[in-house]
Amino acid sequence: TTGYLNNQIENGTVTLLLVDVFTGTVGTDLDTDDDGVFDLTPWSRIIDAIAIDDGGSGDLTYTSVYTNAILTRTYDGFSEIPGGASRIPNGVNTFSAGDWVRNDPDGAGLTGFTGTPIVGEAYNTPGAENQSVAVPMHTLVINEIDYNQPGTDAAEFIEIYNADSVAVEFKDYALKLVNGTDGIVYQSIPLPDVILSPGNYFVVCGNPALVLNCDLDVSPDTDLIQNGAPDAVALMLGNQMVDSLSYEGDSLSPYTEGTGTGLQDPSDTDDDYQGLSRIPDGQDTQQNNSDFAVHCVTPGLANDTAVAPCTPPENPPLLINEIDYDQPGGDTAEFVELFNAGDTPLDLSIFSLRLINGANDAIYQNFALPSLTLAAGDYFVVCGDAALTVNCDLDVSPDADLIQNGAPDAAAVMIGDRVIDAVSYEGDTAVPYLEGSGVGLIDTGVSDYMGISRWPNGMDTAVNNVDFSPRCITPGEANTSQTEPCPELGPTAVLHLQANPTSVLEPGGPVIFTVYITNTSTVTITINNLVDDMASDLNGQGTCSTGQVLAVNGSYTCHYTDEVNGAAGQSVTHLVTAVGQDAAGHTLNASQSVTVTINKRYQLFLPAIRHDRSDEPNNICSEAYSIKTDQTYSFLANDDKDWYQFDLPTKTNVTIRLTNFLPMDGQIVVYSGSNCSTLSTVGNDGSNSTTKTVNLVDAPPGGYYILIINEGTTNITTPYQLLVDTP
């Protein structure tokens, strides 16, 4: 350390450099042209740097060659020029002003000095580890206030916030309402013997019928809080002031932190729901009009940055929508279903699910919900055993006897300590875990698939035994009106069936069927049977087989071929059904049908032979016959070459299929190109078969040509079929 110096460091804008191998002298001008860039550098390197800038006109700092650490008057939220600073944590260096915390200017930490240390400052600790001023053991703050409404002030409240990391017991705290002009306390409000958890809110109001989430109703109902010019509110622990807010000016000491000038709750008719709020929650720089501003009020909820227009505050609409707490025998398939009854998504991470013993109001389970977004109108299922509960989203412990069977008991959705929704069943639990009455609301346990559900789905009249009634359970889906008998619940899957081609010429022909199965449930499933009602058991047909295991969101695809026969104008429908089960033996059944039409057979002889030639006009590329995609054409193999042309408007997969080619010997060749002089081969099939196929994957848009080569005998009686098939 330097030891104590006497008027050696300037009090204005100054740059301090720690350098290596200094060769200069005191008084050397390092910036001869005063442009903020060193012209002389009598050192080998800069090791560290820090600057203080008091905002003077033309002042220069010289830290940019090493760091951006420049401490301005308000760099940390205070309003005075820092007189000293410490790296907090000790020795940290991220090359920014954020590394530095201003020291207490009144000498706290130095021998013989008590100082005035406050949160946001550091102690003066020369020759010792740097140390910030500790947050008080209990950091409670006045977080929000609404003291002025249009007309009569009938919806006033004060919100307290626990910014600490530990719970705070309220019994020794009180609110003081202060007349700012003379400092007289016009009302003192003792806080009740309750405990406020970290990050939670406590609302004191005049009329709970008009204030959402009011925790303490005090008198009078109207004009509870004076409207200022100026006035103040203080939070007291015995005789010690913990926090204070002065509004519409500066109240007499000690009820003002910094200044409250300009801090005013409007009372215009368009501002029914505006007040003064800290943004973010709990922020406290000891400057009232910096910490608070006019925002839309949110009593008992996180403060909102919105200013106008303000809507009436309301709790997030996350409801308990369905409960199954009692099954025949052991309670092994219990669940609670939550429902987003609002119009916007909800972040579930701010909520928890609480289970309450109605006999003594004890909380016997509390489950924090995960960090995910629940869409409007969507469901979230908390269960004991996901293997036994369809659509379970959060599997918690224990697997059995998770939810008590009542007489009475309750479940509640919470934000911290605040009840957002509650259901009391088999009687009335104590407030706040009760809405209206739960008398007569019973899950009888006589059916595996009976529980208590809101009906209609999501209805909330704030009376438990009106909103809920015994019904067949539907975890993760909309509630049903059905009461009995209740169907067995099982996993779910979706089956899609496709046919290629979707039409054949009379009297029929082969069709390739493709089966797609997707597991849409929240458990693994096994496909035990796969049946086509026309082609019977598909196990072993084509690529299809049973016993397939599909993980959550997993899928399975297979193909098989079947003859589709009939007369022209008829259609044939194939129905494919998949049957499976999950590990618990719950069954699933998924099916879909597809129809193949049978078209009249026709022969198309390409244009009549002109008198001056003896061959067809499509025997050369320049006279290729234009065809459309997804339409079957029939032509005769009456010579050795046939040319065709088609166009693709967009990029797509294409299958070019030649069927019933009775010469068998020969091939189909597909080219790309805009004309015959620019052709490039993109695929061919020269197999010795009546069916020849060329598949093009992601074929780009443009022109294409098809050449059919007959290397066998000609056929002037039985046409072949040509199809350009796109999805």
TORDO-549814 format. One record per residue (C-alpha): y, x, z; residue number from 1. Coordinates in steps of 0.25 Angstrom, whole numbers, plus 2048, in hexadecimal, padded with zeros to 3 digits. Each point is the difference from the previous one (the first is absolute). Layout:
% TORDO-549814
{{Y X Z} NUM}
...
% end
This chain:
% TORDO-549814
{{800 800 800} 1}
{{80F 804 7FF} 2}
{{802 7FD 80E} 3}
{{80D 7F8 804} 4}
{{80B 802 7F6} 5}
{{80F 7FD 802} 6}
{{807 7FA 7F4} 7}
{{7F8 808 7F6} 8}
{{7FB 7F5 7F7} 9}
{{80A 7F7 7F9} 10}
{{800 7F1 804} 11}
{{803 7FB 7F2} 12}
{{7F7 802 7F3} 13}
{{7F8 80C 802} 14}
{{7F3 806 7FA} 15}
{{7F7 809 808} 16}
{{7F6 809 7F9} 17}
{{7F5 808 805} 18}
{{7FF 80C 7F7} 19}
{{7F7 80D 7FF} 20}
{{806 80E 7FE} 21}
{{80E 7FD 802} 22}
{{80A 80B 7FA} 23}
{{80D 7F8 800} 24}
{{80B 800 80A} 25}
{{808 7F6 808} 26}
{{80B 7FA 7F7} 27}
{{7F9 803 7F3} 28}
{{804 7F5 7F6} 29}
{{7F2 7FB 7FA} 30}
{{806 7F5 7F7} 31}
{{80C 807 7FA} 32}
{{803 7F4 7F6} 33}
{{7FE 7F5 80B} 34}
{{7F6 7F9 7F7} 35}
{{7F5 7FE 80A} 36}
{{7F7 80B 7F9} 37}
{{7FE 80D 807} 38}
{{806 80C 7F8} 39}
{{7FC 80A 80A} 40}
{{7F2 800 807} 41}
{{800 80C 809} 42}
{{7F1 7FD 805} 43}
{{7F2 801 7FA} 44}
{{7FD 7F1 802} 45}
{{804 7F4 807} 46}
{{7F5 7FC 80B} 47}
{{807 7F3 804} 48}
{{80C 7F8 7FF} 49}
{{808 7F4 807} 50}
{{80D 7FA 7FD} 51}
{{809 7F6 807} 52}
{{80A 7F8 7F7} 53}
{{80C 7F9 807} 54}
{{804 7F9 7F3} 55}
{{80D 808 7FF} 56}
{{806 800 7F2} 57}
{{7FC 80C 7F8} 58}
{{7F6 805 80A} 59}
{{7F4 808 7FB} 60}
{{7F2 802 805} 61}
{{7F6 80B 7FB} 62}
{{7F2 7FB 804} 63}
{{7FC 7FB 7F2} 64}
{{7FA 80E 7FD} 65}
{{7F6 7FE 80A} 66}
{{800 7F2 806} 67}
{{806 7F2 7FF} 68}
{{803 800 80F} 69}
{{80E 7FC 802} 70}
{{804 7F8 80C} 71}
{{80B 7F6 7FD} 72}
{{808 7F7 80A} 73}
{{7F6 7F4 7FE} 74}
{{7F4 807 7FB} 75}
{{7F7 7FA 80B} 76}
{{807 7F3 802} 77}
{{80A 805 80B} 78}
{{80F 800 7FD} 79}
{{805 80D 805} 80}
{{7FF 80E 7FB} 81}
{{7F4 807 806} 82}
{{804 80B 809} 83}
{{7F2 806 801} 84}
{{7F2 7FD 7FB} 85}
{{7F1 803 802} 86}
{{7F4 800 7F7} 87}
{{7F7 7F5 805} 88}
{{7F5 802 800} 89}
{{802 80E 805} 90}
{{800 80A 7F4} 91}
{{7FD 7F5 7F5} 92}
{{806 803 7F2} 93}
{{800 7F6 7F5} 94}
{{80D 806 7FA} 95}
{{808 7F4 803} 96}
{{80A 7FA 80A} 97}
{{7F5 7F7 805} 98}
{{7FA 80D 808} 99}
{{80C 800 809} 100}
{{804 7F7 80C} 101}
{{80E 801 806} 102}
{{801 806 80E} 103}
{{806 7F8 80B} 104}
{{80F 804 7FF} 105}
{{802 800 80F} 106}
{{7F6 80B 803} 107}
{{7F3 7F9 804} 108}
{{7F6 80A 802} 109}
{{809 80C 804} 110}
{{800 805 80E} 111}
{{80B 7F8 808} 112}
{{802 7F5 7F6} 113}
{{7FB 7F2 802} 114}
{{805 7FC 7F2} 115}
{{7FE 7F2 7FA} 116}
{{7F3 801 7F8} 117}
{{7FC 7F3 7F8} 118}
{{7F5 7FD 7F7} 119}
{{803 807 7F2} 120}
{{805 80D 807} 121}
{{7FA 80D 804} 122}
{{802 808 80C} 123}
{{806 80E 800} 124}
{{7F5 809 802} 125}
{{804 80F 7FD} 126}
{{7F4 809 801} 127}
{{7F6 7F5 802} 128}
{{7F8 7F5 7F8} 129}
{{809 7F6 7F9} 130}
{{7FF 7F2 806} 131}
{{805 7F3 7FC} 132}
{{805 7F5 80A} 133}
{{7F4 7F8 803} 134}
{{800 7F1 7FD} 135}
{{801 7F8 80D} 136}
{{7F3 7FC 807} 137}
{{802 7F2 7FB} 138}
{{808 7FE 7F3} 139}
{{804 7F1 800} 140}
{{80C 7FC 7F7} 141}
{{808 7F4 7FD} 142}
{{7FA 7FE 7F2} 143}
{{807 7F4 7FA} 144}
{{80A 7F5 804} 145}
{{805 7F3 7FA} 146}
{{80B 7FB 808} 147}
{{808 7F8 7F6} 148}
{{7FC 7F4 7F7} 149}
{{807 7F6 7F8} 150}
{{805 7F5 809} 151}
{{7FA 800 80E} 152}
{{7F9 80D 804} 153}
{{7F3 7FA 803} 154}
{{7F6 80A 7FA} 155}
{{804 80C 808} 156}
{{7F7 80B 803} 157}
{{7FE 80F 805} 158}
{{7F4 808 7FB} 159}
{{7FB 80C 808} 160}
{{7F7 80A 7F9} 161}
{{7F7 80B 807} 162}
{{802 80C 7F8} 163}
{{7F8 808 80A} 164}
{{7F1 805 7FE} 165}
{{7FC 7F9 80C} 166}
{{800 7F2 806} 167}
{{80C 7FC 808} 168}
{{800 7F7 80D} 169}
{{80C 7F7 800} 170}
{{801 7FB 80E} 171}
{{80B 80A 804} 172}
{{808 7FE 7F3} 173}
{{80C 7F6 7FE} 174}
{{809 7FC 7F5} 175}
{{80F 800 803} 176}
{{80A 7F8 7F8} 177}
{{80E 807 801} 178}
{{80E 7FB 7FD} 179}
{{805 80C 7F8} 180}
{{80F 7FE 804} 181}
{{7FE 802 80F} 182}
{{7F2 805 802} 183}
{{7FC 7F4 808} 184}
{{7F1 7FC 7FF} 185}
{{800 7F1 7FD} 186}
{{7F1 7FE 800} 187}
{{7F4 809 805} 188}
{{7F2 7FD 7FB} 189}
{{7F4 806 808} 190}
{{7F5 803 7F7} 191}
{{7F2 7FA 804} 192}
{{7F4 808 805} 193}
{{7FA 802 7F2} 194}
{{7FB 80D 7F9} 195}
{{806 803 7F2} 196}
{{7F7 809 7F7} 197}
{{805 80B 7F7} 198}
{{807 7FB 7F4} 199}
{{801 7F2 805} 200}
{{80B 7F6 802} 201}
{{805 7F7 80B} 202}
{{80A 7F4 7FD} 203}
{{809 7FA 80A} 204}
{{806 7F3 7FB} 205}
{{808 7F4 804} 206}
{{7F8 7F5 7F8} 207}
{{7F2 804 7FC} 208}
{{7FF 7F3 7F8} 209}
{{80A 807 7F6} 210}
{{7FC 80F 802} 211}
{{7F3 805 7FA} 212}
{{7F7 808 80A} 213}
{{809 7FE 80C} 214}
{{7F9 806 80C} 215}
{{80A 7FD 80B} 216}
{{808 7F3 800} 217}
{{80D 801 808} 218}
{{80C 7F7 802} 219}
{{809 7FB 7FB} 220}
{{7FA 7FB 7F3} 221}
{{80D 802 7F8} 222}
{{80B 80A 801} 223}
{{7F7 80A 808} 224}
{{806 80C 7FA} 225}
{{80F 802 7FF} 226}
{{806 803 7F2} 227}
{{807 80D 803} 228}
{{80D 806 7FB} 229}
{{7FA 808 808} 230}
{{7F4 7FC 808} 231}
{{7F3 808 804} 232}
{{7F1 7FF 804} 233}
{{7FA 80A 809} 234}
{{7F1 803 803} 235}
{{7FF 804 80F} 236}
{{7F5 807 808} 237}
{{805 7FD 80E} 238}
{{80E 806 800} 239}
{{7FD 80A 7F4} 240}
{{804 7FC 7F3} 241}
{{7F5 801 7F5} 242}
{{807 7FB 7F4} 243}
{{80D 7F9 7FC} 244}
{{806 7F9 7F4} 245}
{{80F 7FD 7FF} 246}
{{804 7F7 7F4} 247}
{{80D 7FC 7FA} 248}
{{807 80C 806} 249}
{{7FE 80A 80C} 250}
{{7FD 7FA 80D} 251}
{{804 807 80D} 252}
{{7F8 80C 804} 253}
{{7F4 801 802} 254}
{{7FC 7F5 7F7} 255}
{{804 806 7F2} 256}
{{7F7 80B 7F9} 257}
{{80A 807 7F7} 258}
{{807 7F4 7FA} 259}
{{7FE 7F2 7FD} 260}
{{80C 7FF 7F7} 261}
{{7FD 7F7 7F4} 262}
{{7F3 7FB 805} 263}
{{800 7F1 7FE} 264}
{{7F6 7F5 7FF} 265}
{{806 7F6 7F6} 266}
{{800 7F1 802} 267}
{{802 7FB 7F2} 268}
{{7F9 7F3 7FC} 269}
{{7F8 809 7F6} 270}
{{7FB 80A 80A} 271}
{{7F8 7F7 80A} 272}
{{7F6 80B 802} 273}
{{808 80D 800} 274}
{{802 809 80C} 275}
{{801 80E 805} 276}
{{7F3 809 7FE} 277}
{{7FC 80E 801} 278}
{{7FA 806 7F3} 279}
{{7F6 805 802} 280}
{{7FA 7FA 80D} 281}
{{804 808 80C} 282}
{{809 80A 7F9} 283}
{{80A 805 80B} 284}
{{80B 80A 7FC} 285}
{{809 7FC 80C} 286}
{{809 7FA 7F6} 287}
{{801 7F1 800} 288}
{{806 7FD 7F3} 289}
{{7F7 80B 7F9} 290}
{{7F3 7FB 806} 291}
{{803 7F1 7FE} 292}
{{804 7F8 7F4} 293}
{{801 7F2 7FB} 294}
{{7F2 7FB 7FB} 295}
{{7F7 7F4 7FF} 296}
{{7FA 7FD 80E} 297}
{{7F1 802 803} 298}
{{7FE 7FD 80F} 299}
{{7F3 806 805} 300}
{{7FD 806 7F2} 301}
{{804 80D 7F9} 302}
{{80F 801 7FD} 303}
{{803 7FD 7F1} 304}
{{809 808 7F7} 305}
{{804 7F3 7F9} 306}
{{80F 7FB 801} 307}
{{801 7F3 7F9} 308}
{{7FC 7F6 7FC} 309}
{{7F8 7FE 80D} 310}
{{7F5 7F6 802} 311}
{{7FB 7FA 80D} 312}
{{7F7 80B 807} 313}
{{7F2 7FD 801} 314}
{{7F3 807 804} 315}
{{7F7 806 7F5} 316}
{{7F7 7F4 7FB} 317}
{{7F2 807 804} 318}
{{7F7 7F5 805} 319}
{{7F3 7FF 807} 320}
{{7F9 7F7 7F5} 321}
{{7F2 7FF 804} 322}
{{7F6 805 80C} 323}
{{7F1 800 801} 324}
{{7FD 804 80F} 325}
{{7F3 7F9 803} 326}
{{7F3 800 7F8} 327}
{{7F2 7FB 803} 328}
{{7F9 80A 808} 329}
{{807 80D 801} 330}
{{80F 801 7FB} 331}
{{7FE 80A 7F6} 332}
{{809 7FB 7F4} 333}
{{80D 7FE 807} 334}
{{80D 801 7F9} 335}
{{80F 7FD 800} 336}
{{807 7FD 7F3} 337}
{{80F 803 7FE} 338}
{{808 7FA 7F5} 339}
{{80E 804 7FA} 340}
{{807 7F2 7FF} 341}
{{80D 806 7FB} 342}
{{805 802 7F2} 343}
{{801 810 801} 344}
{{7F5 80B 803} 345}
{{7FF 804 80F} 346}
{{7FD 80E 805} 347}
{{7F5 7FE 80A} 348}
{{802 80D 807} 349}
{{80B 7FA 809} 350}
{{7F6 7F5 805} 351}
{{7F4 800 80A} 352}
{{7F6 7F6 803} 353}
{{7FE 7FD 80F} 354}
{{7F5 7F8 807} 355}
{{803 7FA 80D} 356}
{{7F7 7FB 80C} 357}
{{806 7F3 803} 358}
{{7FB 800 80F} 359}
{{809 80B 804} 360}
{{809 803 7F3} 361}
{{7FA 80E 7FF} 362}
{{800 807 7F3} 363}
{{7F1 803 7FD} 364}
{{802 806 7F2} 365}
{{80C 805 7F8} 366}
{{7FE 804 7F1} 367}
{{80B 807 7F9} 368}
{{800 7FC 7F1} 369}
{{7FF 80A 7F5} 370}
{{80C 805 7F7} 371}
{{7FE 7F7 7F4} 372}
{{808 7F5 7F9} 373}
{{7FB 7F2 801} 374}
{{805 7F8 7F4} 375}
{{806 7F2 802} 376}
{{7F5 7F6 801} 377}
{{7F5 80A 803} 378}
{{7F6 802 80B} 379}
{{7FC 80B 809} 380}
{{7F3 7FF 808} 381}
{{7FD 807 80D} 382}
{{7F1 800 804} 383}
{{7F6 806 809} 384}
{{7F5 803 7F6} 385}
{{804 801 7F1} 386}
{{7F1 7FF 7FC} 387}
{{800 7F2 806} 388}
{{80E 7FB 7FC} 389}
{{804 7FD 7F2} 390}
{{80D 806 7FB} 391}
{{803 808 80D} 392}
{{80C 80A 7FF} 393}
{{800 806 80D} 394}
{{7F2 803 808} 395}
{{803 802 80F} 396}
{{7F7 801 80C} 397}
{{7F8 7FB 806} 398}
{{7F7 7FA 7F5} 399}
{{7FB 7F4 809} 400}
{{808 7F8 80A} 401}
{{80D 805 7FB} 402}
{{808 7F3 803} 403}
{{7FF 7F9 80D} 404}
{{7FB 7F1 7FF} 405}
{{80B 7FA 808} 406}
{{802 7F5 80A} 407}
{{80B 805 7FD} 408}
{{803 80D 7F8} 409}
{{80A 804 7F6} 410}
{{803 809 7F4} 411}
{{80E 804 7FC} 412}
{{807 808 7F5} 413}
{{80A 80A 806} 414}
{{80B 809 7FC} 415}
{{800 809 80C} 416}
{{802 7F7 80C} 417}
{{805 7F4 7F8} 418}
{{7F7 7F5 7FD} 419}
{{801 7FC 7F1} 420}
{{7F5 7F5 800} 421}
{{7F6 7FC 80A} 422}
{{7F4 7F7 801} 423}
{{7FA 7FB 80D} 424}
{{7F3 7F9 7FF} 425}
{{7F7 7F8 80A} 426}
{{80C 7FD 808} 427}
{{80E 806 803} 428}
{{802 80E 803} 429}
{{80D 805 806} 430}
{{80D 801 7F8} 431}
{{803 808 7F7} 432}
{{7F1 7FF 7FB} 433}
{{801 7F1 7FE} 434}
{{807 7F7 7F5} 435}
{{800 7F2 805} 436}
{{7F2 7FD 805} 437}
{{7F2 806 7FE} 438}
{{7F9 7F4 807} 439}
{{7F4 7FC 7F8} 440}
{{800 80B 7F6} 441}
{{7F2 805 800} 442}
{{7F7 808 7F7} 443}
{{7F3 7F9 804} 444}
{{7F7 80B 7FC} 445}
{{7F5 7F7 7FA} 446}
{{801 805 7F2} 447}
{{800 80F 7FB} 448}
{{80C 7FC 7F7} 449}
{{809 7F7 808} 450}
{{80D 805 807} 451}
{{80E 7FB 802} 452}
{{80A 800 7F5} 453}
{{80E 7FC 7FC} 454}
{{7FF 7F4 7F8} 455}
{{807 7FE 7F6} 456}
{{7FF 80F 7FE} 457}
{{80B 808 806} 458}
{{807 7F3 807} 459}
{{808 804 80C} 460}
{{806 7F5 809} 461}
{{800 809 80C} 462}
{{7F5 7F7 807} 463}
{{7F3 807 800} 464}
{{7F7 7F4 801} 465}
{{807 7F9 7F5} 466}
{{800 80C 7F6} 467}
{{7F2 804 803} 468}
{{7F3 7F8 800} 469}
{{7F1 803 7FE} 470}
{{7FD 803 7F2} 471}
{{7F6 808 7F7} 472}
{{805 80E 800} 473}
{{806 807 7F3} 474}
{{803 80E 805} 475}
{{80A 807 7F6} 476}
{{802 7F3 7F8} 477}
{{808 7F3 801} 478}
{{7FB 7F7 80B} 479}
{{7F8 7F4 7FC} 480}
{{800 7F2 805} 481}
{{7F1 7FF 801} 482}
{{7FA 7FE 80E} 483}
{{7F1 7FF 7FE} 484}
{{7F6 804 7FB} 485}
{{806 80E 7FE} 486}
{{7FA 808 7F5} 487}
{{7FB 80E 802} 488}
{{80A 80B 7FD} 489}
{{7FC 80C 7F8} 490}
{{806 80C 7F8} 491}
{{806 7FD 7F3} 492}
{{7FF 806 7F2} 493}
{{806 7FD 7F2} 494}
{{7F7 800 7F4} 495}
{{806 800 7F2} 496}
{{7F7 7FE 7F4} 497}
{{804 804 7F1} 498}
{{7F9 7FE 7F3} 499}
{{801 808 7F4} 500}
{{801 7FA 7F6} 501}
{{805 7F3 804} 502}
{{7FB 7F9 7F3} 503}
{{7F4 802 7F7} 504}
{{7FB 7FA 7F3} 505}
{{7F6 7F6 7FF} 506}
{{7F4 800 803} 507}
{{805 80A 80B} 508}
{{7FF 80F 804} 509}
{{800 80A 80B} 510}
{{80C 800 80A} 511}
{{803 80B 80A} 512}
{{804 7FA 80D} 513}
{{807 809 80A} 514}
{{800 7FD 80F} 515}
{{80B 805 80A} 516}
{{7FF 7FE 80F} 517}
{{80B 804 80A} 518}
{{7FE 800 80F} 519}
{{80D 7F8 805} 520}
{{7FB 7FF 80F} 521}
{{803 80A 80B} 522}
{{7F1 804 802} 523}
{{7F6 807 7F7} 524}
{{7F7 7F7 7F8} 525}
{{7F3 801 7F9} 526}
{{7FC 7F8 7F3} 527}
{{7F2 7FB 802} 528}
{{7FF 7F7 7F4} 529}
{{807 7FF 7F2} 530}
{{7FC 7F5 7F7} 531}
{{804 7FA 7F3} 532}
{{7FC 7F1 7FF} 533}
{{7FC 802 7F1} 534}
{{7FB 80F 801} 535}
{{7FA 7FE 80E} 536}
{{7FF 80C 809} 537}
{{808 80B 7FB} 538}
{{7FA 80B 809} 539}
{{7FB 80A 7F6} 540}
{{807 7FA 7F4} 541}
{{809 809 7F9} 542}
{{807 809 80A} 543}
{{800 7F5 80B} 544}
{{7F8 802 80D} 545}
{{801 7FA 80E} 546}
{{801 807 80D} 547}
{{80E 805 7FD} 548}
{{808 803 80D} 549}
{{80F 7FE 7FE} 550}
{{80A 806 80A} 551}
{{80D 7F9 803} 552}
{{807 7FE 7F3} 553}
{{7F4 806 7F9} 554}
{{7FB 7FA 7F3} 555}
{{7F4 800 7F7} 556}
{{7FF 7FF 7F1} 557}
{{7F4 7FD 7F7} 558}
{{7FC 7FC 7F2} 559}
{{7F5 7F8 7F9} 560}
{{7FD 7F9 7F3} 561}
{{7FB 7F2 7FD} 562}
{{7FE 7F8 7F4} 563}
{{809 7F4 7FE} 564}
{{7FA 7F6 7F6} 565}
{{804 7F2 7FB} 566}
{{806 7F9 7F5} 567}
{{80E 801 7FB} 568}
{{80B 7F9 809} 569}
{{7F7 802 80C} 570}
{{804 808 80C} 571}
{{7F7 807 80A} 572}
{{805 803 80F} 573}
{{7F9 80B 808} 574}
{{802 7FF 810} 575}
{{7FE 80D 808} 576}
{{7FE 7FF 80F} 577}
{{800 80C 80A} 578}
{{7FA 7FE 80D} 579}
{{802 80A 80C} 580}
{{803 802 80E} 581}
{{807 809 80A} 582}
{{7F9 809 80B} 583}
{{801 7F4 80A} 584}
{{7F8 7F7 7F6} 585}
{{80B 7F7 7FC} 586}
{{7FE 7FC 7F2} 587}
{{809 800 7F4} 588}
{{7FF 7F9 7F2} 589}
{{809 803 7F4} 590}
{{7FF 7FA 7F2} 591}
{{807 7FE 7F3} 592}
{{7FC 7FB 7F2} 593}
{{804 804 7F2} 594}
{{7FF 7F8 7F3} 595}
{{7FB 805 7F3} 596}
{{803 7F7 7F3} 597}
{{7F7 7FF 7F4} 598}
{{808 800 7F3} 599}
{{7FB 7FB 7F2} 600}
{{7FB 80B 7F8} 601}
{{807 802 7F3} 602}
{{800 80B 7F5} 603}
{{80D 806 7FB} 604}
{{7FE 806 7F2} 605}
{{80D 809 7FE} 606}
{{809 7FC 7F5} 607}
{{7F9 7FC 7F3} 608}
{{7FD 80B 7F6} 609}
{{80C 802 7F6} 610}
{{7FC 800 7F2} 611}
{{804 80F 7FE} 612}
{{7F7 805 80B} 613}
{{7F2 7FE 806} 614}
{{802 804 80E} 615}
{{806 7FA 80D} 616}
{{80F 803 803} 617}
{{7FD 806 80D} 618}
{{7F7 80B 7FB} 619}
{{80B 80A 801} 620}
{{80A 803 80C} 621}
{{80C 7FB 7F9} 622}
{{7FA 7F2 7FE} 623}
{{7FB 7FF 80F} 624}
{{7FF 7F2 804} 625}
{{80A 7FC 80C} 626}
{{7F9 7FA 80C} 627}
{{805 7FB 80D} 628}
{{7FB 805 80E} 629}
{{7F8 7F7 809} 630}
{{7FA 7F8 7F4} 631}
{{7F2 801 7FA} 632}
{{7FF 802 7F1} 633}
{{7F4 7FF 7F7} 634}
{{7FE 808 7F3} 635}
{{7F4 803 7F7} 636}
{{7FB 80E 7FF} 637}
{{7FF 7FF 7F1} 638}
{{804 80E 7FD} 639}
{{801 80E 806} 640}
{{80F 800 806} 641}
{{809 7F5 807} 642}
{{80E 804 805} 643}
{{808 7F8 80A} 644}
{{80D 802 807} 645}
{{806 7FB 80D} 646}
{{80C 803 809} 647}
{{802 801 80F} 648}
{{80E 7FC 806} 649}
{{7FE 807 80D} 650}
{{7F7 80B 807} 651}
{{7F3 7FA 804} 652}
{{7F1 802 800} 653}
{{7F8 7FB 7F3} 654}
{{7F2 7FE 7FD} 655}
{{7FD 7FF 7F1} 656}
{{7F2 7F9 7FF} 657}
{{7F7 7FE 7F3} 658}
{{7F5 7F7 802} 659}
{{7F5 7FA 7F8} 660}
{{801 80C 7F6} 661}
{{7F2 7FE 7F9} 662}
{{801 80C 7F8} 663}
{{7FF 808 80D} 664}
{{802 80D 7F9} 665}
{{80E 804 7FF} 666}
{{80C 801 80A} 667}
{{80D 7FB 804} 668}
{{80C 80A 801} 669}
{{80E 7FD 806} 670}
{{80C 807 7FC} 671}
{{80F 800 805} 672}
{{80C 801 7F7} 673}
{{80B 7F8 7FA} 674}
{{7FA 801 7F1} 675}
{{7F4 806 7F9} 676}
{{806 80E 7FE} 677}
{{803 802 80F} 678}
{{7F2 7FC 806} 679}
{{7FA 807 80C} 680}
{{7F1 7FD 805} 681}
{{800 7FA 80E} 682}
{{7F2 7FB 801} 683}
{{7F3 7FD 7F9} 684}
{{7F2 7FA 802} 685}
{{7F5 805 7F6} 686}
{{7F4 7FA 808} 687}
{{7F5 7FA 7F9} 688}
{{802 7F2 806} 689}
{{805 7F2 7FC} 690}
{{80B 802 80A} 691}
{{80A 80B 800} 692}
{{80B 802 809} 693}
{{80C 809 802} 694}
{{808 800 80D} 695}
{{80F 805 800} 696}
{{806 803 80E} 697}
{{80F 7FE 801} 698}
{{802 7FF 7F1} 699}
{{80F 802 7FD} 700}
{{807 7F5 7F8} 701}
{{800 801 7F1} 702}
{{7F7 7FF 7F4} 703}
{{7F1 801 7FF} 704}
{{7F6 800 7F5} 705}
{{7F1 7FD 801} 706}
{{7F6 805 7F5} 707}
{{7F2 7FA 800} 708}
{{7F6 808 7F8} 709}
{{7F3 7FA 7FB} 710}
{{7F5 80A 7FE} 711}
{{7F5 7F6 7FF} 712}
{{7FD 7F5 7F7} 713}
{{80B 7F6 7FD} 714}
{{7FF 7F2 805} 715}
{{807 7F4 7F9} 716}
{{7FA 7F5 809} 717}
{{802 803 80E} 718}
{{80E 805 805} 719}
{{803 80A 80A} 720}
{{80B 7FD 80B} 721}
{{80C 809 803} 722}
{{808 7FE 80D} 723}
{{80C 809 805} 724}
{{800 7FC 80F} 725}
{{80B 803 809} 726}
{{801 7FC 80F} 727}
% end
